[in-house]
Amino acid sequence: MRSRIAVFCIGILLTMLILSVFCSLLINSRSYADFIFKRIAFVETEESLAVHDAIQDYLNIGTPLSSNLFTEREIHHMRDVWSLVQLLRRGTAVLCGTLCIIVVFLAPTCKEWALYVQRALFFISSCVVIVGGMCYFFFDSLFITFHRILFTNDLWLLDPAQHALIRAYPPEFFFTFCLYAAFGLLSVSSIGLFFLRRRII
């Protein structure tokens, strides 16, 4: 029972840390956003980068969004997004700290650590394949459900003809981001499994 709890906690912790890196890149890295923009054929890169820069400053340092670039509807929606991002940041920090404390008590030896991390990486890889497959085939439905759960209003329903926000960040942008995040999780898991296997053997 102890080993199962440890494996689960380590798996969740590693997943959150890796995804946090990708999410941080999404918000803070202009070059990473540009990398994704260029892979969506119908996205205007120059406008999208202007939107990204404005969103980055808004989420990180609270710079007000310009009414020259965003409509009132978009600005109100981004207030909801700002609240959600702050909640996720605090929640991630608290949960990561809690999981670290639990794992330290459950895995007192280096050999146990290595074994538990190896199993956790197998767990992560399996979840990525299952969840990634669901997202690949049912992304549109999951994308809509995700927004309906997280937002209590319909401000996230934007018109590409009127709103720069949805032109910069269409569903295809997040689909591409999810693909790279899944690839990142699988890559880190595979590398970790390779080195841990040699260490345990």
CNS distance restraints for C-alpha pairs under 8 A (distance, minus, plus):
assign (resid   1 and name CA) (resid   5 and name CA) 6.36 0.50 0.50
assign (resid   2 and name CA) (resid   6 and name CA) 6.19 0.50 0.50
assign (resid   2 and name CA) (resid 106 and name CA) 6.57 0.50 0.50
assign (resid   3 and name CA) (resid   7 and name CA) 6.04 0.50 0.50
assign (resid   3 and name CA) (resid 106 and name CA) 7.49 0.50 0.50
assign (resid   3 and name CA) (resid 116 and name CA) 7.05 0.50 0.50
assign (resid   4 and name CA) (resid   8 and name CA) 6.09 0.50 0.50
assign (resid   5 and name CA) (resid   9 and name CA) 6.08 0.50 0.50
assign (resid   6 and name CA) (resid  10 and name CA) 6.02 0.50 0.50
assign (resid   6 and name CA) (resid 102 and name CA) 7.58 0.50 0.50
assign (resid   6 and name CA) (resid 103 and name CA) 5.68 0.50 0.50
assign (resid   6 and name CA) (resid 106 and name CA) 6.10 0.50 0.50
assign (resid   6 and name CA) (resid 107 and name CA) 7.19 0.50 0.50
assign (resid   6 and name CA) (resid 116 and name CA) 6.65 0.50 0.50
assign (resid   7 and name CA) (resid  11 and name CA) 5.96 0.50 0.50
assign (resid   7 and name CA) (resid 116 and name CA) 5.23 0.50 0.50
assign (resid   7 and name CA) (resid 117 and name CA) 6.72 0.50 0.50
assign (resid   7 and name CA) (resid 119 and name CA) 6.24 0.50 0.50
assign (resid   7 and name CA) (resid 120 and name CA) 4.95 0.50 0.50
assign (resid   8 and name CA) (resid  12 and name CA) 6.20 0.50 0.50
assign (resid   8 and name CA) (resid 120 and name CA) 6.55 0.50 0.50
assign (resid   8 and name CA) (resid 123 and name CA) 7.91 0.50 0.50
assign (resid   9 and name CA) (resid  13 and name CA) 6.00 0.50 0.50
assign (resid   9 and name CA) (resid  99 and name CA) 5.85 0.50 0.50
assign (resid   9 and name CA) (resid 102 and name CA) 7.68 0.50 0.50
assign (resid   9 and name CA) (resid 103 and name CA) 6.80 0.50 0.50
assign (resid  10 and name CA) (resid  14 and name CA) 6.00 0.50 0.50
assign (resid  10 and name CA) (resid  99 and name CA) 7.35 0.50 0.50
assign (resid  10 and name CA) (resid 103 and name CA) 6.92 0.50 0.50
assign (resid  10 and name CA) (resid 116 and name CA) 7.47 0.50 0.50
assign (resid  10 and name CA) (resid 117 and name CA) 6.48 0.50 0.50
assign (resid  10 and name CA) (resid 120 and name CA) 5.98 0.50 0.50
assign (resid  11 and name CA) (resid  15 and name CA) 6.09 0.50 0.50
assign (resid  11 and name CA) (resid 117 and name CA) 7.49 0.50 0.50
assign (resid  11 and name CA) (resid 120 and name CA) 4.51 0.50 0.50
assign (resid  11 and name CA) (resid 121 and name CA) 6.48 0.50 0.50
assign (resid  11 and name CA) (resid 123 and name CA) 6.58 0.50 0.50
assign (resid  11 and name CA) (resid 124 and name CA) 6.00 0.50 0.50
assign (resid  12 and name CA) (resid  16 and name CA) 6.07 0.50 0.50
assign (resid  13 and name CA) (resid  17 and name CA) 6.19 0.50 0.50
assign (resid  13 and name CA) (resid  96 and name CA) 6.00 0.50 0.50
assign (resid  13 and name CA) (resid  99 and name CA) 6.59 0.50 0.50
assign (resid  13 and name CA) (resid 100 and name CA) 7.74 0.50 0.50
assign (resid  14 and name CA) (resid  18 and name CA) 6.15 0.50 0.50
assign (resid  15 and name CA) (resid  19 and name CA) 6.02 0.50 0.50
assign (resid  15 and name CA) (resid 124 and name CA) 7.03 0.50 0.50
assign (resid  15 and name CA) (resid 185 and name CA) 7.29 0.50 0.50
assign (resid  16 and name CA) (resid  20 and name CA) 5.84 0.50 0.50
assign (resid  16 and name CA) (resid  92 and name CA) 7.41 0.50 0.50
assign (resid  16 and name CA) (resid  96 and name CA) 7.80 0.50 0.50
assign (resid  17 and name CA) (resid  21 and name CA) 6.46 0.50 0.50
assign (resid  18 and name CA) (resid  22 and name CA) 6.65 0.50 0.50
assign (resid  18 and name CA) (resid 184 and name CA) 7.82 0.50 0.50
assign (resid  18 and name CA) (resid 185 and name CA) 6.78 0.50 0.50
assign (resid  19 and name CA) (resid  23 and name CA) 6.05 0.50 0.50
assign (resid  19 and name CA) (resid 181 and name CA) 6.81 0.50 0.50
assign (resid  19 and name CA) (resid 185 and name CA) 7.85 0.50 0.50
assign (resid  20 and name CA) (resid  24 and name CA) 5.88 0.50 0.50
assign (resid  21 and name CA) (resid  25 and name CA) 6.19 0.50 0.50
assign (resid  22 and name CA) (resid  26 and name CA) 6.17 0.50 0.50
assign (resid  22 and name CA) (resid 181 and name CA) 6.44 0.50 0.50
assign (resid  23 and name CA) (resid  27 and name CA) 6.31 0.50 0.50
assign (resid  24 and name CA) (resid  28 and name CA) 5.73 0.50 0.50
assign (resid  24 and name CA) (resid  29 and name CA) 7.56 0.50 0.50
assign (resid  25 and name CA) (resid  29 and name CA) 4.84 0.50 0.50
assign (resid  25 and name CA) (resid  32 and name CA) 6.43 0.50 0.50
assign (resid  25 and name CA) (resid  33 and name CA) 7.85 0.50 0.50
assign (resid  26 and name CA) (resid  30 and name CA) 7.97 0.50 0.50
assign (resid  26 and name CA) (resid  32 and name CA) 6.54 0.50 0.50
assign (resid  26 and name CA) (resid  33 and name CA) 5.99 0.50 0.50
assign (resid  27 and name CA) (resid  52 and name CA) 7.84 0.50 0.50
assign (resid  27 and name CA) (resid  55 and name CA) 7.84 0.50 0.50
assign (resid  27 and name CA) (resid  56 and name CA) 5.69 0.50 0.50
assign (resid  28 and name CA) (resid  56 and name CA) 6.09 0.50 0.50
assign (resid  29 and name CA) (resid  33 and name CA) 6.39 0.50 0.50
assign (resid  30 and name CA) (resid  34 and name CA) 6.07 0.50 0.50
assign (resid  30 and name CA) (resid  49 and name CA) 7.23 0.50 0.50
assign (resid  30 and name CA) (resid  52 and name CA) 7.34 0.50 0.50
assign (resid  30 and name CA) (resid  53 and name CA) 7.29 0.50 0.50
assign (resid  31 and name CA) (resid  35 and name CA) 6.02 0.50 0.50
assign (resid  32 and name CA) (resid  36 and name CA) 6.55 0.50 0.50
assign (resid  33 and name CA) (resid  37 and name CA) 6.12 0.50 0.50
assign (resid  33 and name CA) (resid  49 and name CA) 7.61 0.50 0.50
assign (resid  33 and name CA) (resid  52 and name CA) 7.58 0.50 0.50
assign (resid  34 and name CA) (resid  38 and name CA) 6.10 0.50 0.50
assign (resid  34 and name CA) (resid  45 and name CA) 7.09 0.50 0.50
assign (resid  34 and name CA) (resid  49 and name CA) 6.84 0.50 0.50
assign (resid  35 and name CA) (resid  39 and name CA) 6.87 0.50 0.50
assign (resid  36 and name CA) (resid  40 and name CA) 6.92 0.50 0.50
assign (resid  36 and name CA) (resid 173 and name CA) 6.82 0.50 0.50
assign (resid  36 and name CA) (resid 176 and name CA) 6.96 0.50 0.50
assign (resid  36 and name CA) (resid 177 and name CA) 7.21 0.50 0.50
assign (resid  37 and name CA) (resid  43 and name CA) 6.42 0.50 0.50
assign (resid  37 and name CA) (resid  44 and name CA) 7.93 0.50 0.50
assign (resid  37 and name CA) (resid  45 and name CA) 6.11 0.50 0.50
assign (resid  37 and name CA) (resid  48 and name CA) 7.42 0.50 0.50
assign (resid  37 and name CA) (resid 168 and name CA) 7.86 0.50 0.50
assign (resid  37 and name CA) (resid 173 and name CA) 7.10 0.50 0.50
assign (resid  38 and name CA) (resid  43 and name CA) 7.54 0.50 0.50
assign (resid  38 and name CA) (resid  45 and name CA) 6.79 0.50 0.50
assign (resid  40 and name CA) (resid 172 and name CA) 7.13 0.50 0.50
assign (resid  40 and name CA) (resid 173 and name CA) 7.06 0.50 0.50
assign (resid  43 and name CA) (resid  48 and name CA) 7.23 0.50 0.50
assign (resid  43 and name CA) (resid 167 and name CA) 6.64 0.50 0.50
assign (resid  43 and name CA) (resid 168 and name CA) 6.48 0.50 0.50
assign (resid  44 and name CA) (resid  48 and name CA) 6.03 0.50 0.50
assign (resid  44 and name CA) (resid 167 and name CA) 7.86 0.50 0.50
assign (resid  44 and name CA) (resid 168 and name CA) 7.39 0.50 0.50
assign (resid  45 and name CA) (resid  49 and name CA) 6.03 0.50 0.50
assign (resid  45 and name CA) (resid 168 and name CA) 7.96 0.50 0.50
assign (resid  46 and name CA) (resid  50 and name CA) 6.41 0.50 0.50
assign (resid  47 and name CA) (resid  51 and name CA) 6.27 0.50 0.50
assign (resid  47 and name CA) (resid 164 and name CA) 7.72 0.50 0.50
assign (resid  47 and name CA) (resid 168 and name CA) 7.15 0.50 0.50
assign (resid  48 and name CA) (resid  52 and name CA) 6.06 0.50 0.50
assign (resid  48 and name CA) (resid 164 and name CA) 7.77 0.50 0.50
assign (resid  48 and name CA) (resid 167 and name CA) 7.32 0.50 0.50
assign (resid  48 and name CA) (resid 168 and name CA) 4.44 0.50 0.50
assign (resid  48 and name CA) (resid 169 and name CA) 7.73 0.50 0.50
assign (resid  49 and name CA) (resid  53 and name CA) 6.04 0.50 0.50
assign (resid  49 and name CA) (resid 168 and name CA) 7.82 0.50 0.50
assign (resid  50 and name CA) (resid  54 and name CA) 6.31 0.50 0.50
assign (resid  51 and name CA) (resid  55 and name CA) 6.12 0.50 0.50
assign (resid  51 and name CA) (resid  69 and name CA) 7.60 0.50 0.50
assign (resid  51 and name CA) (resid 164 and name CA) 7.23 0.50 0.50
assign (resid  51 and name CA) (resid 165 and name CA) 6.73 0.50 0.50
assign (resid  51 and name CA) (resid 168 and name CA) 6.75 0.50 0.50
assign (resid  52 and name CA) (resid  56 and name CA) 5.94 0.50 0.50
assign (resid  52 and name CA) (resid 168 and name CA) 7.73 0.50 0.50
assign (resid  53 and name CA) (resid  57 and name CA) 6.27 0.50 0.50
assign (resid  54 and name CA) (resid  58 and name CA) 6.13 0.50 0.50
assign (resid  54 and name CA) (resid  63 and name CA) 7.80 0.50 0.50
assign (resid  54 and name CA) (resid  65 and name CA) 6.46 0.50 0.50
assign (resid  54 and name CA) (resid  66 and name CA) 8.00 0.50 0.50
assign (resid  55 and name CA) (resid  59 and name CA) 6.05 0.50 0.50
assign (resid  55 and name CA) (resid  65 and name CA) 7.52 0.50 0.50
assign (resid  56 and name CA) (resid  60 and name CA) 6.03 0.50 0.50
assign (resid  57 and name CA) (resid  61 and name CA) 5.49 0.50 0.50
assign (resid  57 and name CA) (resid  62 and name CA) 6.31 0.50 0.50
assign (resid  57 and name CA) (resid  63 and name CA) 5.50 0.50 0.50
assign (resid  58 and name CA) (resid  62 and name CA) 4.29 0.50 0.50
assign (resid  58 and name CA) (resid  63 and name CA) 4.53 0.50 0.50
assign (resid  58 and name CA) (resid  64 and name CA) 6.08 0.50 0.50
assign (resid  58 and name CA) (resid  65 and name CA) 6.67 0.50 0.50
assign (resid  59 and name CA) (resid  63 and name CA) 7.83 0.50 0.50
assign (resid  59 and name CA) (resid  82 and name CA) 5.97 0.50 0.50
assign (resid  59 and name CA) (resid  85 and name CA) 7.77 0.50 0.50
assign (resid  65 and name CA) (resid  69 and name CA) 7.79 0.50 0.50
assign (resid  65 and name CA) (resid  70 and name CA) 6.94 0.50 0.50
assign (resid  65 and name CA) (resid  75 and name CA) 6.66 0.50 0.50
assign (resid  66 and name CA) (resid  70 and name CA) 6.10 0.50 0.50
assign (resid  67 and name CA) (resid  71 and name CA) 5.92 0.50 0.50
assign (resid  67 and name CA) (resid  72 and name CA) 7.26 0.50 0.50
assign (resid  69 and name CA) (resid 164 and name CA) 7.01 0.50 0.50
assign (resid  70 and name CA) (resid  74 and name CA) 5.88 0.50 0.50
assign (resid  70 and name CA) (resid  75 and name CA) 6.42 0.50 0.50
assign (resid  70 and name CA) (resid 163 and name CA) 6.84 0.50 0.50
assign (resid  70 and name CA) (resid 164 and name CA) 6.58 0.50 0.50
assign (resid  70 and name CA) (resid 165 and name CA) 7.31 0.50 0.50
assign (resid  71 and name CA) (resid  75 and name CA) 6.30 0.50 0.50
assign (resid  71 and name CA) (resid 163 and name CA) 6.84 0.50 0.50
assign (resid  72 and name CA) (resid  76 and name CA) 6.16 0.50 0.50
assign (resid  73 and name CA) (resid  77 and name CA) 6.18 0.50 0.50
assign (resid  73 and name CA) (resid 155 and name CA) 6.31 0.50 0.50
assign (resid  74 and name CA) (resid  78 and name CA) 6.12 0.50 0.50
assign (resid  74 and name CA) (resid 155 and name CA) 7.29 0.50 0.50
assign (resid  74 and name CA) (resid 156 and name CA) 7.89 0.50 0.50
assign (resid  74 and name CA) (resid 158 and name CA) 7.85 0.50 0.50
assign (resid  74 and name CA) (resid 163 and name CA) 7.18 0.50 0.50
assign (resid  74 and name CA) (resid 165 and name CA) 6.95 0.50 0.50
assign (resid  75 and name CA) (resid  79 and name CA) 6.46 0.50 0.50
assign (resid  76 and name CA) (resid  80 and name CA) 6.85 0.50 0.50
assign (resid  76 and name CA) (resid 155 and name CA) 7.37 0.50 0.50
assign (resid  77 and name CA) (resid  81 and name CA) 6.43 0.50 0.50
assign (resid  77 and name CA) (resid 155 and name CA) 5.41 0.50 0.50
assign (resid  77 and name CA) (resid 156 and name CA) 6.17 0.50 0.50
assign (resid  78 and name CA) (resid  82 and name CA) 5.94 0.50 0.50
assign (resid  79 and name CA) (resid  83 and name CA) 6.36 0.50 0.50
assign (resid  80 and name CA) (resid  84 and name CA) 6.27 0.50 0.50
assign (resid  80 and name CA) (resid 151 and name CA) 7.41 0.50 0.50
assign (resid  81 and name CA) (resid  85 and name CA) 6.08 0.50 0.50
assign (resid  82 and name CA) (resid  86 and name CA) 6.23 0.50 0.50
assign (resid  83 and name CA) (resid  87 and name CA) 6.21 0.50 0.50
assign (resid  84 and name CA) (resid  88 and name CA) 6.14 0.50 0.50
assign (resid  85 and name CA) (resid  89 and name CA) 6.13 0.50 0.50
assign (resid  86 and name CA) (resid  90 and name CA) 6.28 0.50 0.50
assign (resid  87 and name CA) (resid  91 and name CA) 5.89 0.50 0.50
assign (resid  88 and name CA) (resid  92 and name CA) 5.80 0.50 0.50
assign (resid  89 and name CA) (resid  93 and name CA) 6.29 0.50 0.50
assign (resid  90 and name CA) (resid  94 and name CA) 6.25 0.50 0.50
assign (resid  91 and name CA) (resid  95 and name CA) 5.97 0.50 0.50
assign (resid  92 and name CA) (resid  96 and name CA) 5.89 0.50 0.50
assign (resid  93 and name CA) (resid  97 and name CA) 6.17 0.50 0.50
assign (resid  94 and name CA) (resid  98 and name CA) 6.18 0.50 0.50
assign (resid  95 and name CA) (resid  99 and name CA) 6.07 0.50 0.50
assign (resid  96 and name CA) (resid 100 and name CA) 6.11 0.50 0.50
assign (resid  97 and name CA) (resid 101 and name CA) 6.40 0.50 0.50
assign (resid  98 and name CA) (resid 102 and name CA) 6.34 0.50 0.50
assign (resid  99 and name CA) (resid 103 and name CA) 6.07 0.50 0.50
assign (resid 100 and name CA) (resid 104 and name CA) 6.13 0.50 0.50
assign (resid 101 and name CA) (resid 105 and name CA) 6.55 0.50 0.50
assign (resid 102 and name CA) (resid 106 and name CA) 6.25 0.50 0.50
assign (resid 103 and name CA) (resid 107 and name CA) 5.85 0.50 0.50
assign (resid 104 and name CA) (resid 108 and name CA) 6.27 0.50 0.50
assign (resid 107 and name CA) (resid 112 and name CA) 5.58 0.50 0.50
assign (resid 107 and name CA) (resid 113 and name CA) 5.58 0.50 0.50
assign (resid 107 and name CA) (resid 116 and name CA) 7.84 0.50 0.50
assign (resid 108 and name CA) (resid 112 and name CA) 7.06 0.50 0.50
assign (resid 108 and name CA) (resid 113 and name CA) 7.46 0.50 0.50
assign (resid 109 and name CA) (resid 113 and name CA) 6.27 0.50 0.50
assign (resid 110 and name CA) (resid 114 and name CA) 6.23 0.50 0.50
assign (resid 111 and name CA) (resid 115 and name CA) 6.24 0.50 0.50
assign (resid 111 and name CA) (resid 200 and name CA) 7.46 0.50 0.50
assign (resid 112 and name CA) (resid 116 and name CA) 5.95 0.50 0.50
assign (resid 113 and name CA) (resid 117 and name CA) 6.03 0.50 0.50
assign (resid 114 and name CA) (resid 118 and name CA) 6.11 0.50 0.50
assign (resid 114 and name CA) (resid 196 and name CA) 6.48 0.50 0.50
assign (resid 114 and name CA) (resid 199 and name CA) 7.95 0.50 0.50
assign (resid 114 and name CA) (resid 200 and name CA) 7.06 0.50 0.50
assign (resid 115 and name CA) (resid 119 and name CA) 6.33 0.50 0.50
assign (resid 115 and name CA) (resid 196 and name CA) 7.98 0.50 0.50
assign (resid 115 and name CA) (resid 200 and name CA) 7.36 0.50 0.50
assign (resid 116 and name CA) (resid 120 and name CA) 6.03 0.50 0.50
assign (resid 117 and name CA) (resid 121 and name CA) 6.11 0.50 0.50
assign (resid 118 and name CA) (resid 122 and name CA) 6.48 0.50 0.50
assign (resid 118 and name CA) (resid 192 and name CA) 7.46 0.50 0.50
assign (resid 118 and name CA) (resid 193 and name CA) 5.88 0.50 0.50
assign (resid 118 and name CA) (resid 196 and name CA) 6.41 0.50 0.50
assign (resid 118 and name CA) (resid 197 and name CA) 7.65 0.50 0.50
assign (resid 119 and name CA) (resid 123 and name CA) 6.22 0.50 0.50
assign (resid 120 and name CA) (resid 124 and name CA) 6.14 0.50 0.50
assign (resid 121 and name CA) (resid 125 and name CA) 6.11 0.50 0.50
assign (resid 121 and name CA) (resid 189 and name CA) 5.20 0.50 0.50
assign (resid 121 and name CA) (resid 190 and name CA) 7.84 0.50 0.50
assign (resid 121 and name CA) (resid 192 and name CA) 7.32 0.50 0.50
assign (resid 121 and name CA) (resid 193 and name CA) 6.75 0.50 0.50
assign (resid 122 and name CA) (resid 126 and name CA) 6.21 0.50 0.50
assign (resid 122 and name CA) (resid 189 and name CA) 7.37 0.50 0.50
assign (resid 122 and name CA) (resid 193 and name CA) 7.87 0.50 0.50
assign (resid 123 and name CA) (resid 127 and name CA) 6.24 0.50 0.50
assign (resid 124 and name CA) (resid 128 and name CA) 6.08 0.50 0.50
assign (resid 124 and name CA) (resid 185 and name CA) 7.64 0.50 0.50
assign (resid 124 and name CA) (resid 186 and name CA) 7.88 0.50 0.50
assign (resid 124 and name CA) (resid 189 and name CA) 7.21 0.50 0.50
assign (resid 125 and name CA) (resid 129 and name CA) 6.29 0.50 0.50
assign (resid 125 and name CA) (resid 185 and name CA) 7.39 0.50 0.50
assign (resid 125 and name CA) (resid 186 and name CA) 5.81 0.50 0.50
assign (resid 125 and name CA) (resid 189 and name CA) 6.50 0.50 0.50
assign (resid 126 and name CA) (resid 130 and name CA) 6.32 0.50 0.50
assign (resid 127 and name CA) (resid 131 and name CA) 5.79 0.50 0.50
assign (resid 127 and name CA) (resid 132 and name CA) 7.80 0.50 0.50
assign (resid 128 and name CA) (resid 132 and name CA) 5.24 0.50 0.50
assign (resid 128 and name CA) (resid 133 and name CA) 7.92 0.50 0.50
assign (resid 128 and name CA) (resid 182 and name CA) 6.27 0.50 0.50
assign (resid 128 and name CA) (resid 185 and name CA) 7.42 0.50 0.50
assign (resid 128 and name CA) (resid 186 and name CA) 7.22 0.50 0.50
assign (resid 129 and name CA) (resid 133 and name CA) 5.87 0.50 0.50
assign (resid 130 and name CA) (resid 134 and name CA) 6.42 0.50 0.50
assign (resid 131 and name CA) (resid 135 and name CA) 6.19 0.50 0.50
assign (resid 132 and name CA) (resid 136 and name CA) 6.02 0.50 0.50
assign (resid 132 and name CA) (resid 179 and name CA) 7.78 0.50 0.50
assign (resid 132 and name CA) (resid 182 and name CA) 6.73 0.50 0.50
assign (resid 133 and name CA) (resid 137 and name CA) 6.34 0.50 0.50
assign (resid 134 and name CA) (resid 138 and name CA) 5.68 0.50 0.50
assign (resid 134 and name CA) (resid 139 and name CA) 7.29 0.50 0.50
assign (resid 135 and name CA) (resid 139 and name CA) 4.51 0.50 0.50
assign (resid 135 and name CA) (resid 142 and name CA) 7.04 0.50 0.50
assign (resid 138 and name CA) (resid 142 and name CA) 6.23 0.50 0.50
assign (resid 139 and name CA) (resid 143 and name CA) 5.82 0.50 0.50
assign (resid 139 and name CA) (resid 175 and name CA) 7.21 0.50 0.50
assign (resid 140 and name CA) (resid 144 and name CA) 6.33 0.50 0.50
assign (resid 140 and name CA) (resid 171 and name CA) 7.65 0.50 0.50
assign (resid 141 and name CA) (resid 145 and name CA) 6.16 0.50 0.50
assign (resid 142 and name CA) (resid 146 and name CA) 5.87 0.50 0.50
assign (resid 143 and name CA) (resid 147 and name CA) 6.48 0.50 0.50
assign (resid 143 and name CA) (resid 171 and name CA) 7.57 0.50 0.50
assign (resid 144 and name CA) (resid 148 and name CA) 6.26 0.50 0.50
assign (resid 145 and name CA) (resid 149 and name CA) 6.18 0.50 0.50
assign (resid 146 and name CA) (resid 150 and name CA) 6.26 0.50 0.50
assign (resid 147 and name CA) (resid 151 and name CA) 5.75 0.50 0.50
assign (resid 147 and name CA) (resid 156 and name CA) 7.42 0.50 0.50
assign (resid 148 and name CA) (resid 152 and name CA) 7.00 0.50 0.50
assign (resid 151 and name CA) (resid 156 and name CA) 7.87 0.50 0.50
assign (resid 158 and name CA) (resid 162 and name CA) 7.80 0.50 0.50
assign (resid 158 and name CA) (resid 163 and name CA) 6.33 0.50 0.50
assign (resid 158 and name CA) (resid 165 and name CA) 7.97 0.50 0.50
assign (resid 158 and name CA) (resid 166 and name CA) 6.22 0.50 0.50
assign (resid 159 and name CA) (resid 163 and name CA) 5.69 0.50 0.50
assign (resid 159 and name CA) (resid 166 and name CA) 6.99 0.50 0.50
assign (resid 160 and name CA) (resid 164 and name CA) 6.81 0.50 0.50
assign (resid 160 and name CA) (resid 166 and name CA) 5.67 0.50 0.50
assign (resid 160 and name CA) (resid 167 and name CA) 5.32 0.50 0.50
assign (resid 163 and name CA) (resid 167 and name CA) 6.71 0.50 0.50
assign (resid 164 and name CA) (resid 168 and name CA) 6.12 0.50 0.50
assign (resid 165 and name CA) (resid 169 and name CA) 6.02 0.50 0.50
assign (resid 166 and name CA) (resid 170 and name CA) 5.07 0.50 0.50
assign (resid 169 and name CA) (resid 173 and name CA) 5.56 0.50 0.50
assign (resid 169 and name CA) (resid 174 and name CA) 7.28 0.50 0.50
assign (resid 170 and name CA) (resid 174 and name CA) 7.20 0.50 0.50
assign (resid 171 and name CA) (resid 175 and name CA) 6.19 0.50 0.50
assign (resid 172 and name CA) (resid 176 and name CA) 6.09 0.50 0.50
assign (resid 173 and name CA) (resid 177 and name CA) 6.19 0.50 0.50
assign (resid 174 and name CA) (resid 178 and name CA) 6.01 0.50 0.50
assign (resid 175 and name CA) (resid 179 and name CA) 6.34 0.50 0.50
assign (resid 176 and name CA) (resid 180 and name CA) 6.43 0.50 0.50
assign (resid 177 and name CA) (resid 181 and name CA) 6.14 0.50 0.50
assign (resid 178 and name CA) (resid 182 and name CA) 6.03 0.50 0.50
assign (resid 179 and name CA) (resid 183 and name CA) 6.15 0.50 0.50
assign (resid 180 and name CA) (resid 184 and name CA) 6.02 0.50 0.50
assign (resid 181 and name CA) (resid 185 and name CA) 6.23 0.50 0.50
assign (resid 182 and name CA) (resid 186 and name CA) 6.22 0.50 0.50
assign (resid 183 and name CA) (resid 187 and name CA) 6.01 0.50 0.50
assign (resid 184 and name CA) (resid 188 and name CA) 6.11 0.50 0.50
assign (resid 185 and name CA) (resid 189 and name CA) 6.04 0.50 0.50
assign (resid 186 and name CA) (resid 190 and name CA) 6.01 0.50 0.50
assign (resid 187 and name CA) (resid 191 and name CA) 6.18 0.50 0.50
assign (resid 188 and name CA) (resid 192 and name CA) 6.00 0.50 0.50
assign (resid 189 and name CA) (resid 193 and name CA) 6.01 0.50 0.50
assign (resid 190 and name CA) (resid 194 and name CA) 6.16 0.50 0.50
assign (resid 191 and name CA) (resid 195 and name CA) 6.45 0.50 0.50
assign (resid 192 and name CA) (resid 196 and name CA) 5.97 0.50 0.50
assign (resid 193 and name CA) (resid 197 and name CA) 5.81 0.50 0.50
assign (resid 194 and name CA) (resid 198 and name CA) 6.63 0.50 0.50
assign (resid 195 and name CA) (resid 199 and name CA) 6.28 0.50 0.50
assign (resid 196 and name CA) (resid 200 and name CA) 6.00 0.50 0.50
assign (resid 197 and name CA) (resid 201 and name CA) 5.99 0.50 0.50
